[in-house]
Amino acid sequence: MIVVGAFVLTGCRASLSDGLLIPPITEGAERVTRLWVGTWIAAIAVGVLVLGLLFWCLIVYRHKDGDDELPEQLRYNVPIEVLYTVVPIFMVLVLFFYTARDEEILLDTSSPPDNVVHVIGKRWSWDFNYVNDDVHLAGTQARLTGQDGVEATLPDLYIVVGERTEFVLTSRDVIHSFWVPQFHQKLDMIPGRVNSFAVTPTQTGTFQGKCAELCGDYHSYMLFNIHVVEQDEYDAQMEALRASGNTGLMTDEHNMEKLMERDQNLIREGSR
């Protein structure tokens, strides 16, 4: 039943080999998938072992007719206690090692990106600064009417397929979280702080992004479209923003909290 439900929730496109995750669209997402699947394999193995031992004890040591004597009473068993103390600690350390390793790689922004997008979260929409192209888009709160065509009114974010795009994340008011499910990673946007990560998309298409941190009354309205396109279409969209007068970068003048001094150098001068 759980497996069937998971297939329904993922639109029946997921597979067991991918841990029933939404199919990824970035290079780094495969690393997340491997960690996810490996963790589930370890968890299932532990579950099978524990349940097997449980049922073995229930069957072997069950009360038998004519056996009215109490079994030998033991206060402790040092080898077993050492075993069930050391083994869980070892498993947690192994999981911590692989998680920390993959997190460090996924959040590494030392390689020069092809494009930089400064994403600003606000209640309850998004602003996008296209740093390399010196244009911006100011988003407005979605109107979820339940009618067709609502997605076309959401803020649109464009990135180029096959190119490394770095997302620089800040917040104007409260904690938000930038999440595109197909990236298989998300990152919080904390007032006064700068967080960043980079992705290289591997396929074109339009996908849905959202805030993944409860941020107030209209948290569920905080949606956007992300378009992974070819270079010529991306250039056309940048030109359309210029033609609409959206030149220059939006600043932090409307932020409720100024950026910490140590993070100032992480934001381009024009958007501070």
C-alpha positions, 0 to 999 in steps of 0.5 A: 500500500505504501509503495502504491501511494508513493507511485501515485504521489510522484505521478507514476513516473518514479522508479524503485531504482531511484527510490521513488523520487521525482526524476532529477534534472540536474547533475548533482541530483544523482548524488542525492538519489544514491544517498537516499537509496543507500539509506533506505537499503540500510534502514530496510536491512536493519528493520528486517534483522530486528523483526527477524530476531523479534519473531525468532524470540517469540517463536523459540521462547514462547510458552510451551505446554507443561513447561511451568518453570521460569527461564534462567534470569539474567541481569545483563549480557555484556557482549549483546549490550556492547553489540547493540550500542556499538553497531547503531553508533557505527551506522550513524557515523557512516550515515553522517559521513556520506551525508556531510560529504555529499552536502559539501559537494552539492553546496560547493560554489568555488567553481566559476558559474556561467550565470548568477541569479540572486533570488530574493524571498519575500512574503509571499512571492519572489524577486529574481536578479539576473546578475550577469545580464543586469536585469530583474523580475519583481514577483507578485503574490499568486492568485490561486483561483483553482481555474486553468491558467493560474500557472501563467501568472506566477513569477518566471525564472529562466536558466540555461540547460547545460550551463552552471547557474549559481543561486544566491539566496536572501530574504526580505522578511522571514525565513523562506526556503528555495525549492525545486523538487527536480533539483533534489535539494533546497536551501533556506533563505535567512534574513540578514544572511546569504546562502548559495548553491549551484546546479547544472540542468541536464534537460529543458522543460518547465518545472514548479518551484516553491517555498519549503519553509512555513512562512506565514498565512500565504505560504502555500501561495509562494510559487514560481515557474522555472524554465530550463531553456536553450541559450537563444530562448534565454537571451530573448527572455533577458531582452524582453525584461530590458524592453519592459524596463526591468533593467538594473538589479533590485536592492535590499532597501526593502529588507527588514534586516540588513545583511551581516557584514561578513556576507556583504561581499557575497552579493553584487554591489548593485543589489545591496 
